[in-house]
């Protein structure tokens, strides 16, 4: 993901889905230890619901 899209993605997570900075930090830390798509890491650690995960992938398809 390009840096511009990554920034927009993080902003989407925080503003549209109300995911806290602390939750994002946890997911990013885990993604360094166990590489994988950030949306799946957020879901695996219970930081987003299945509905939010669907919205994330919908957003990513449109980006």
C-alpha positions as CSV (number, residue, x, y, z in Angstrom):
1,X,0.0,0.0,0.0
2,X,1.4,3.4,-1.0
3,X,2.2,5.8,1.9
4,X,-0.7,8.1,0.9
5,X,-3.2,5.3,0.8
6,X,-1.8,4.0,4.1
7,X,-2.4,7.3,5.8
8,X,-5.9,7.5,4.4
9,X,-6.5,3.9,5.6
10,X,-5.3,4.7,9.1
11,X,-7.5,7.8,9.2
12,X,-10.5,5.7,8.0
13,X,-9.9,3.2,10.8
14,X,-9.7,6.0,13.4
15,X,-12.4,8.3,12.2
16,X,-15.0,6.0,10.5
17,X,-14.6,2.9,12.7
18,X,-13.5,4.7,15.9
19,X,-10.5,2.4,16.4
20,X,-8.3,3.8,19.0
21,X,-4.6,4.7,18.5
22,X,-3.8,2.1,21.2
23,X,-5.6,-0.6,19.3
24,X,-3.8,0.3,16.1
25,X,-0.5,0.2,17.9
26,X,-1.2,-3.2,19.3
27,X,-2.1,-4.5,15.8
28,X,1.0,-2.9,14.2
29,X,3.2,-4.4,16.9
30,X,1.8,-7.8,16.2
31,X,2.1,-7.4,12.5
32,X,5.8,-7.0,12.9
33,X,6.0,-10.3,14.8
34,X,3.6,-12.2,12.7
35,X,3.3,-10.6,9.3
36,X,-0.1,-10.5,7.8
37,X,-2.8,-8.1,6.5
38,X,-3.6,-5.5,9.1
39,X,-7.3,-5.9,8.9
40,X,-7.0,-9.6,9.8
41,X,-4.7,-8.9,12.7
42,X,-7.2,-6.3,14.0
43,X,-9.9,-9.0,13.8
44,X,-7.8,-11.8,15.2
45,X,-7.1,-9.8,18.3
46,X,-10.7,-8.7,18.8
47,X,-10.0,-5.1,17.9
48,X,-12.7,-5.0,15.3
49,X,-15.9,-6.8,14.8
50,X,-16.8,-8.9,11.8
51,X,-19.0,-6.1,10.5
52,X,-16.2,-3.6,10.8
53,X,-13.9,-6.1,9.0
54,X,-16.3,-6.2,6.1
55,X,-16.4,-2.4,6.0
56,X,-12.6,-2.3,6.0
57,X,-12.4,-4.7,3.0
58,X,-15.1,-2.7,1.2
59,X,-13.0,0.5,1.8
60,X,-9.8,-1.2,0.6
61,X,-11.6,-2.3,-2.6
62,X,-12.6,1.2,-3.4
63,X,-9.2,2.8,-2.5
